[in-house]
Amino acid sequence: MAQVEVVRCQKCGREVAASRSSTHGSQVLCEDCYMEASQRVQTCDPLAVRSAQHFRKASGLEGTEGLTELQRTICEFIKHRGRVTVHELYTTFHLSPRHLENQIAILRHCELVRGEKEGDTVYLAPFE
């Protein structure tokens, strides 16, 4: 029986089969960390907004329909609070910065959440 080579992810420390790891820059990463590092969603992307609007309209999706459970939960949290900082979302949902940024970008593309600046503080608020 062949022995499987195991490597340790240099970001999260999880051991994975070498065949299920990827290199990003000089780091060996597990699939989850690689996706997080390489698949950043841009927040301010007019084409992504247009695409999301078109897809949601064509699919008959309204409000939080079609979102993941996490996206729905974040959206409802923001709606319930009226507005929140990104720091409040980090401490509430315990997500990595990149993962949270991606979720916020998707909600912004769907025009469910918007950013608003007050002084030096940026808040996320319902799009309404």
Beta strands, then each sheet from edge to edge (+ up, - down):
strand 1: 6-8
strand 2: 15-17
strand 3: 21-24
strand 4: 27-30
strand 5: 113-118
strand 6: 121-126
sheet 1: 1+ 2-
sheet 2: 3+ 4-
sheet 3: 5+ 6-
end
